[in-house]
């Protein structure tokens, strides 16, 4: 078993890598769908603004893909370097989804290259649009396969352990674990939601800077409409995730909700402060935890009193859960106000303060993604393979992990700063206004046809 310091550094480096990678991975999954929808609308309505939206989004997307490849490769390396005992135990079981994830990425990259370099080669834009289908599918299935691995870690199956050896291996059964449906659906939905909010925040920022082009108004309307759809679907999928936890990981649900004693008619606890197992300043919603766990307000919900302390997740995951849920509800409200406001012609949605709120929606959605992943991973502790292998048993005993943490932190700092610089320089040198003028696309006024 690795030293306590080795486990700490291994966890810190893995968390740092995932935290950084998830930014680019989320964009990499969601943006292709946004590009495809924008180009499809442009073709359907014969509207060059939407065609230009797709074109500019695709340019920026390429930069994020390049950085995502680097960080994705780092995750693959760290699985073997930091968690060798985990890979030794189940590496051959999860090899299939890991291979399929790489295949899906190559599938996406090949058609993305063809799509980018054939913009002006197709007289029929519908044929060019078809190239985006494998790009969007490849991006989404890349997320599916890597999430399958995470789902397996939360609900391992597809093998038997006899005398400490893994036998009767079924990779397909391992892939379709009980956690897979809810996790895959939730990851895809949040990626689409976050990508839509990020693109909406960019459009809102350009409007704050004084642009009155229809291009930005159409971009804001399209992306917030999509963001509303996917944010609502994310909330619904969160309900299914709660029911999965109640059945398969009740200790995680109990820790997240500070549910210390098994009881019926369980209330949902929001916010609050924990002081020596005494909950203060919390909002209690009667029966809500029983409804979340079992769709029955009178159902019994298992509490932490049924588990030993050494298998109980850290109780601070309650704060992560609260942040995730609060941001999710806030994002739904922002998108809903904007869409209804356009329909009802509410003037405040065009005000500077509301535009600033929409600018913040992109960063807030990414924070919600990050917090959600921290909640998922920390909430599985002390297990790396739930119920079978503890994190401390899987970590490396290499004494140089601390140096690896420093070096990778420097790498991620350079990649992050570099990608921001390249993206801002690229779009500052080739502004929307310049492209609209070069392509003789008409400027917009205060209204547009949605």
Beta strands, then each sheet from edge to edge (+ up, - down):
strand 1: 160-162
strand 2: 165-167
strand 3: 263-264
strand 4: 268-275
strand 5: 278-285
strand 6: 300-301
strand 7: 383-385
strand 8: 389-390
sheet 1: 1+ 2-
sheet 2: 3+ 6-
sheet 3: 4+ 5-
sheet 4: 7+ 8-
end
